Amino acid sequence: MFGRVSAGGDAGLADAYWRQYFTDDEIGELEQAIRVTGVIHGETPVHVRVYHAADDAPTICAPHGLIVYGFLCARLHLAFWRAGYNVVSWDLPGFGQSGGTPHGPTIGVMIDLWRQMIDFASEQYGGRQVYVVGLAEDGVTSYYASANNPRVRAISLHHLLEFGDIDNVAWVNPRWMRHVQGWGLAVLEKVAPWVTFDAEKAVPWEAIFSSPEDQAAYAIYRKDPLRIKRYNVHLARDLFKKRVPPVSFEDCRTPIQLITSELNKIWPPHINERTYARLGCEKELIFLEGLDQWAVSQEFNDLYAGHVMRWLERFPVPATATATETETAA
């Protein structure tokens, strides 16, 4: 159990650069909470942070989207940890402190790694079921890995549709341009598979980092040696390519919460609303009025975490039953 792990006592903050993102109080909490470890995915070392609350505490799996890396979600993860949750977070291959090519993974790798980390988190904490919290693009990959997964008790997502839905790149307008880009990437992937794209130009980061506080964090991030600088063509193509989910939305039975923001310019609210209507599971749709897609502020992260935890509390994980026992009983 992680309660007896002694490695990683500095929470990964040994370099002073990363301390700029957090307050002194948060740094103290991070050093207290985080156990640094890792797993191997294929041949790639994956950096893992475990915010350890207690051996018998409920556990949330929550990595990051395709703009930042896992440590930069620490303000959200700390909110969960303060409330008594363990949080298992990891850097995607090519992001942050994980190995792999420096231009990101593919969608298939992200989904497969999600499955591995759900199993890892469950096994670390007595084989019990875990919760899944997917942010930004990772909401879709987490659904593909966790829907009807017997190790997953409930899910909260920031964004959900099927890969192949052109609204997955809803920031590209006019709409016909999305189709042109998709076709172009399909050709480019075949004739020039080594091509990469400037990460800041591929997605309008200014639409995400919009408040003065966000802009200050963005200025730090632009000089962060661990930032994602470029995306590989395969990842770019995967955002357009059709990929049927293993469990259709209509057949999903794992409880799902969708959280959408009124001013989200990357994925406007109608995307989650359309998916929500299709879900066959117990479900909830949260609408954040007057808010952008995301914000780095303590206020926003506490608000978001509060919605997530209220949802998860509706689906308690049995204290002793393992995921295997739950699957057998079903």
C-alpha positions as CSV (number, residue, x, y, z in Angstrom):
1,M,0.0,0.0,0.0
2,F,1.2,3.6,-0.7
3,G,0.9,4.4,3.0
4,R,4.3,2.6,3.4
5,V,6.1,4.0,0.4
6,S,9.0,6.3,1.3
7,A,10.3,7.3,-2.2
8,G,9.4,10.6,-3.8
9,G,9.2,12.7,-0.7
10,D,9.6,16.0,-2.6
11,A,6.5,15.4,-4.7
12,G,8.5,15.9,-7.8
13,L,9.2,19.5,-6.9
14,A,13.0,19.1,-6.5
15,D,13.5,21.6,-9.3
16,A,12.4,25.1,-8.2
17,Y,10.7,25.9,-11.5
18,W,7.5,23.9,-10.8
19,R,7.0,25.7,-7.5
20,Q,6.0,28.8,-9.4
21,Y,2.6,27.3,-10.3
22,F,1.6,26.9,-6.6
23,T,1.3,28.8,-3.4
24,D,3.6,28.0,-0.4
25,D,0.7,26.3,1.3
26,E,0.0,24.2,-1.8
27,I,3.6,23.2,-2.0
28,G,3.5,21.9,1.5
29,E,0.4,19.9,0.8
30,L,1.9,18.5,-2.4
31,E,5.0,17.3,-0.5
32,Q,2.8,15.7,2.1
33,A,0.3,14.1,-0.3
34,I,2.3,12.8,-3.3
35,R,4.1,9.5,-3.7
36,V,6.0,9.5,-7.0
37,T,6.2,6.1,-8.8
38,G,5.9,4.8,-12.3
39,V,4.7,2.0,-14.6
40,I,5.9,0.7,-17.9
41,H,3.4,0.9,-20.8
42,G,4.8,-1.3,-23.7
43,E,8.4,-0.1,-23.6
44,T,7.6,3.4,-22.4
45,P,8.2,4.5,-18.8
46,V,5.1,6.4,-17.4
47,H,5.5,8.9,-14.6
48,V,2.8,8.4,-11.9
49,R,1.8,10.6,-8.9
50,V,-0.3,9.2,-6.2
51,Y,-1.9,11.6,-3.8
52,H,-2.2,9.2,-0.9
53,A,-5.0,9.9,1.6
54,A,-5.4,6.5,3.2
55,D,-5.2,2.8,2.4
56,D,-8.9,2.4,2.7
57,A,-9.9,5.8,1.1
58,P,-11.8,5.9,-2.2
59,T,-9.6,6.3,-5.2
60,I,-9.9,8.6,-8.2
61,C,-8.0,8.1,-11.5
62,A,-7.3,11.5,-13.2
63,P,-4.5,12.3,-15.6
64,H,-4.7,15.4,-17.9
65,G,-5.7,16.7,-21.4
66,L,-3.5,17.4,-24.4
67,I,-2.4,20.9,-23.4
68,V,-0.7,20.4,-20.0
69,Y,0.8,17.5,-18.1
70,G,-0.4,15.9,-14.9
71,F,1.3,18.1,-12.3
72,L,-0.5,21.2,-13.7
73,C,-3.8,19.6,-12.6
74,A,-2.5,19.5,-9.0
75,R,-4.9,22.2,-7.8
76,L,-7.9,20.0,-8.7
77,H,-6.2,16.9,-7.4
78,L,-5.4,18.5,-4.1
79,A,-9.1,19.4,-3.7
80,F,-9.9,15.7,-4.0
81,W,-7.1,14.7,-1.6
82,R,-8.2,17.2,1.0
83,A,-11.6,15.7,1.0
84,G,-10.2,12.2,1.7
85,Y,-9.7,10.7,-1.8
86,N,-6.6,9.0,-3.1
87,V,-5.8,10.4,-6.6
88,V,-3.8,8.4,-9.1
89,S,-2.5,10.7,-11.8
90,W,0.0,10.1,-14.6
91,D,1.7,11.9,-17.5
92,L,0.8,10.7,-20.9
93,P,3.7,9.3,-23.0
94,G,5.6,12.2,-24.5
95,F,4.2,14.6,-21.8
96,G,5.7,15.9,-18.6
97,Q,8.1,13.5,-16.9
98,S,7.0,10.4,-18.9
99,G,9.1,8.8,-21.5
100,G,8.2,8.2,-25.1
101,T,8.5,10.5,-28.2
102,P,8.3,14.2,-27.2
103,H,5.4,14.8,-29.5
104,G,2.6,13.0,-27.7
105,P,1.0,9.5,-28.0
106,T,-1.8,8.3,-30.2
107,I,-5.4,8.0,-29.1
108,G,-5.1,4.2,-29.1
109,V,-2.1,4.5,-26.6
110,M,-4.1,6.9,-24.4
111,I,-7.0,4.5,-24.2
112,D,-4.8,1.4,-23.5
113,L,-2.9,3.3,-20.9
114,W,-6.1,4.3,-19.2
115,R,-7.1,0.6,-18.9
116,Q,-3.7,-0.2,-17.4
117,M,-3.9,2.6,-14.9
118,I,-7.4,1.7,-13.8
119,D,-6.1,-1.8,-13.1
120,F,-3.0,-0.4,-11.4
121,A,-5.0,2.0,-9.1
122,S,-7.5,-0.7,-8.1
123,E,-4.7,-3.2,-7.4
124,Q,-2.8,-0.7,-5.3
125,Y,-5.8,-0.1,-3.1
126,G,-7.0,-3.6,-2.2
127,G,-8.6,-4.5,-5.6
128,R,-11.5,-2.1,-4.9
129,Q,-13.4,-0.2,-7.6
130,V,-12.1,3.2,-8.5
131,Y,-13.6,6.4,-9.9
132,V,-12.7,8.0,-13.2
133,V,-12.3,11.8,-13.8
134,G,-11.5,12.7,-17.4
135,L,-10.6,16.2,-18.3
136,A,-10.7,17.9,-21.8
137,E,-9.8,15.5,-24.6
138,D,-9.1,12.8,-22.0
139,G,-12.8,12.7,-21.2
140,V,-13.3,10.7,-24.5
141,T,-10.3,8.4,-24.1
142,S,-11.3,7.7,-20.4
143,Y,-14.8,6.7,-21.5
144,Y,-13.5,4.3,-24.1
145,A,-11.5,2.6,-21.3
146,S,-13.9,2.8,-18.4
147,A,-17.5,2.4,-19.6
148,N,-18.9,-0.9,-18.1
149,N,-15.5,-1.7,-16.7
150,P,-16.1,-3.7,-13.5
151,R,-13.3,-1.9,-11.8
152,V,-14.9,1.5,-12.3
153,R,-17.7,2.6,-9.9
154,A,-18.6,6.0,-11.5
155,I,-17.3,8.5,-14.0
156,S,-17.1,12.3,-14.3
157,L,-16.2,13.8,-17.7
158,H,-15.4,17.2,-19.0
159,H,-16.0,16.3,-22.7
160,L,-17.6,13.3,-24.4
161,L,-18.4,12.3,-28.0
162,E,-17.3,9.6,-30.4
163,F,-14.0,9.8,-32.2
164,G,-14.9,10.6,-35.8
165,D,-17.5,13.2,-34.8
166,I,-16.3,16.4,-36.4
167,D,-17.2,18.4,-33.3
168,N,-14.2,17.0,-31.6
169,V,-12.3,19.8,-33.3
170,A,-15.1,22.4,-32.8
171,W,-12.6,25.2,-32.5
172,V,-11.9,24.9,-36.2
173,N,-14.3,27.1,-38.2
174,P,-16.0,27.3,-40.6
175,R,-17.3,23.8,-40.2
176,W,-16.3,22.7,-43.8
177,M,-12.7,23.5,-42.8
178,R,-12.8,20.6,-40.3
179,H,-13.5,18.2,-43.1
180,V,-10.7,19.6,-45.2
181,Q,-8.2,19.3,-42.3
182,G,-9.3,15.8,-41.6
183,W,-8.7,14.7,-45.2
184,G,-5.4,16.6,-45.3
185,L,-4.1,14.8,-42.2
186,A,-5.2,11.4,-43.6
187,V,-3.0,12.0,-46.6
188,L,-0.1,13.6,-44.7
189,E,0.0,10.7,-42.2
190,K,0.6,8.3,-45.1
191,V,3.1,10.3,-47.1
192,A,5.0,12.1,-44.3
193,P,4.4,10.2,-41.0
194,W,7.3,12.1,-39.4
195,V,5.6,15.5,-39.5
196,T,4.8,17.4,-36.3
197,F,2.8,20.5,-35.6
198,D,3.4,23.5,-33.3
199,A,1.2,22.7,-30.2
200,E,0.3,26.4,-29.6
201,K,-0.9,26.9,-33.1
202,A,-2.8,23.5,-33.4
203,V,-5.2,24.5,-30.6
204,P,-6.1,28.1,-29.6
205,W,-4.5,28.1,-26.2
206,E,-5.5,31.8,-25.7
207,A,-9.2,30.5,-25.7
208,I,-8.3,28.4,-22.6
209,F,-6.0,30.7,-20.7
210,S,-8.2,33.7,-20.9
211,S,-8.3,35.4,-17.4
212,P,-5.4,37.5,-16.0
213,E,-4.6,34.7,-13.6
214,D,-4.7,32.2,-16.4
215,Q,-2.4,34.4,-18.5
216,A,0.2,34.6,-15.7
217,A,0.2,30.8,-15.4
218,Y,0.4,30.5,-19.2
219,A,3.5,32.8,-19.2
220,I,5.2,30.3,-16.8
221,Y,4.1,27.4,-18.9
222,R,5.5,28.8,-22.1
223,K,9.0,28.5,-20.6
224,D,8.3,25.2,-18.8
225,P,10.9,22.6,-20.0
226,L,8.2,19.9,-19.6
227,R,5.6,21.6,-21.8
228,I,4.3,19.9,-24.9
229,K,5.9,21.7,-27.9
230,R,4.7,19.8,-30.9
231,Y,2.1,17.1,-31.7
232,N,2.8,14.2,-34.0
233,V,0.7,13.7,-37.1
234,H,-0.8,10.4,-35.9
235,L,-2.3,12.1,-32.8
236,A,-3.6,14.9,-34.9
237,R,-5.2,12.5,-37.4
238,D,-6.7,10.4,-34.5
239,L,-8.7,13.4,-33.4
240,F,-10.6,13.2,-36.7
241,K,-10.6,9.4,-37.3
242,K,-13.7,7.3,-36.6
243,R,-13.2,5.0,-33.7
244,V,-16.3,3.2,-32.4
245,P,-16.4,3.0,-28.6
246,P,-16.3,-0.5,-27.2
247,V,-19.5,0.4,-25.3
248,S,-22.1,2.6,-27.1
249,F,-23.5,5.5,-25.1
250,E,-26.9,3.8,-25.2
251,D,-25.4,0.6,-23.7
252,C,-23.3,2.2,-20.9
253,R,-24.4,1.3,-17.4
254,T,-21.6,3.0,-15.5
255,P,-23.0,6.2,-13.9
256,I,-21.7,9.3,-15.8
257,Q,-21.6,13.0,-15.0
258,L,-20.9,15.5,-17.7
259,I,-19.6,19.0,-16.8
260,T,-19.9,21.7,-19.5
261,S,-19.1,25.4,-19.4
262,E,-21.3,28.1,-21.0
263,L,-18.4,30.0,-22.5
264,N,-16.4,27.0,-23.6
265,K,-15.0,28.0,-27.0
266,I,-13.2,24.7,-27.6
267,W,-16.2,22.4,-27.1
268,P,-19.4,24.4,-26.9
269,P,-22.1,23.0,-24.5
270,H,-24.3,21.5,-27.2
271,I,-21.6,18.7,-27.7
272,N,-22.1,17.3,-24.1
273,E,-25.8,18.0,-24.3
274,R,-26.1,15.8,-27.4
275,T,-24.1,13.0,-25.9
276,Y,-26.0,13.2,-22.6
277,A,-29.2,12.6,-24.4
278,R,-27.8,9.3,-25.7
279,L,-26.4,7.9,-22.4
280,G,-28.3,4.9,-21.1
281,C,-26.8,4.9,-17.7
282,E,-27.6,6.9,-14.5
283,K,-26.4,10.4,-15.5
284,E,-26.1,14.0,-14.6
285,L,-25.4,17.1,-16.7
286,I,-23.7,20.1,-14.9
287,F,-23.8,23.5,-16.7
288,L,-21.3,26.1,-15.4
289,E,-22.9,29.4,-16.2
290,G,-20.6,32.3,-17.3
291,L,-17.5,30.2,-17.1
292,D,-14.8,29.3,-19.7
293,Q,-13.7,25.8,-20.5
294,W,-11.2,25.9,-17.6
295,A,-9.4,28.2,-15.2
296,V,-6.3,27.8,-13.0
297,S,-7.9,29.7,-10.1
298,Q,-8.5,28.0,-6.7
299,E,-12.1,29.1,-6.9
300,F,-12.7,27.4,-10.3
301,N,-10.9,24.2,-9.2
302,D,-12.8,24.0,-5.9
303,L,-16.1,24.5,-7.8
304,Y,-15.3,21.8,-10.3
305,A,-14.1,19.4,-7.7
306,G,-17.2,20.0,-5.6
307,H,-19.5,19.0,-8.4
308,V,-17.4,15.9,-9.1
309,M,-17.3,14.7,-5.5
310,R,-21.0,15.3,-4.9
311,W,-21.6,13.0,-7.9
312,L,-19.1,10.3,-6.7
313,E,-20.6,10.3,-3.2
314,R,-23.8,9.0,-4.7
315,F,-22.0,5.8,-5.7
316,P,-19.9,4.6,-2.7
317,V,-17.3,1.9,-3.2
318,P,-17.9,-1.1,-0.9
319,A,-15.2,-1.1,1.8
320,T,-14.3,-4.7,1.4
321,A,-15.6,-6.0,-2.0
322,T,-13.0,-6.2,-4.7
323,A,-13.7,-5.3,-8.3
324,T,-13.4,-9.0,-9.2
325,E,-16.1,-9.8,-6.6
326,T,-18.3,-7.1,-8.0
327,E,-17.9,-8.5,-11.5
328,T,-18.8,-12.0,-10.3
329,A,-21.8,-10.7,-8.5
330,A,-23.0,-8.9,-11.6
